[in-house]
């Protein structure tokens, strides 16, 4: 790895992403076969959670165990990141105790500063800007179901949020076309779109940003939804539901994708809002394979960065 951190997928090369996905495939096969793979024996991962999560905590903690290491959970109550103690001091102190840090927080700058001031690998478990580990798991799932990434089309329907941003970065890097449909005023970050379009020039990926869910989903190989109301935005729920209801992925809209299109969702899902039950619980849905692959993709990241 040329990068010793995973801050955004924009920072990783195409080769680094594909290598991590190949390792994730290998680690999954080994785990299913009962083959022990203690690549990180004796290593410790510090896990900082300013935002709570079921999948992130369990997958990283179990992943470190399967790799022969251990994981230390640090909640917002345990660590006063940037408040009681400066990020500079936190990064330096934790660098003396643990071998890597996974952080799930609000500000991207917290992740960037930990990497800047610390001397150990930093893994972005989620920020308000990006969610790189999720997209590696998504790509692993697409490869399992479709056999490839390059040349396929991903459609993301909904809020131009951290998942959409990381899909833009990831698809651009691996040569996968992506169309993102969001309501006016809820489009993706302009700088992220610009960066992704620059990345796409090297791979030939086509990027489409639109307000039309029908345009985005047409002939898609994979269709992606996420919650309309992110953590910390609950006060906006009623207003956002009204704005986003035309972007609900229902059977009618999903029928515009390819007949063998798969449905993805990073979870938690709110049936009847961003997606209807007949889609998320239907035969094209791969959400639980996708959720499981968080474990294997993140193990690959930890091995690549911490071994």
C-alpha positions, 0 to 999 in steps of 0.5 A: 500500500502506498497509503497507510490510511483509509480516509477516502477512496479518492486517496486510494489507487485503482490497484489498491482498491482491487487488491483489497477486494481480492484479499477480502474474497480470499479472507471470506473463503478462508473463514467459510472453510474454517481456515485460521488467518491470524495476520494481525496476531498481537495487534490492537485496533482502537475503535472511536465511536462518536456515532453509534453503529451496530454493523461497524462495531460488530464487524470491526470487533469480530474482524480483529478477533478473526485476524488474531488481534483485539479491538478496544471500543472507545465511545464518546463518553470514553474519549473527548475527541477535540473537546477535553483533549486536543486531537493532536494529543489524542493521536499521539497518545493512542499511537503509543498504545494501539496499532491502528485506529478506526473512527466513526464520527461526524467531521471528516477533519477529525479523521484527517487530523488523526492521520496527520498527527498520529503515527499509526494507520487510521481507518474511516468508519464513517463521517458526514462526508464519506463512508469508504468501508461500506463501499468496499463491501458493496463492491465485494457484493457486486463482484460476487453477484455480477463477476466484475465492476468495470462496465457495469452501472450503479444507480443511487437514488436519494440524498447526496450523502456520505454513501453517495459520495463514496460511491462516486469516488469508488465507481470512478476508481474502478471504472463503474458507471454511476448515476446519482438522483437526488432532489434539488437542494440535496445533491452531492457535494460539488467538490466530491463530484469534481474529484470523482469526474477527474478520477473517472477520466483514467478509467472511463467511468461515466458519472451522471448527476440528475434530479430524475430517479427514472433517468438514474435507474434506467438499465442499472445493474445495481440499485442503491438506496439509503435512509433519507434521514441521517443520524443527527438530522431527525428533526428534519424527518417530516419535511424530508419525507415529503421531498424524498417520497418521489425518490422511493425505490418501489417495484415500478421504479425498480422495473426500469433497471435491468431485469437481473439488477441487484438491490443494495442498501447499507442499512438500517433500512426504513421500509415504506420510506426509501424502499418498499418491502417488495423490493428490499425483501424481494428476489433481487435484494442482496442486502444481507450478503452486503452486510456480511461483506462489511466483515470481510472487506474491513478485514482486508483493509486492516491487513493491508494497513496494519500488517 
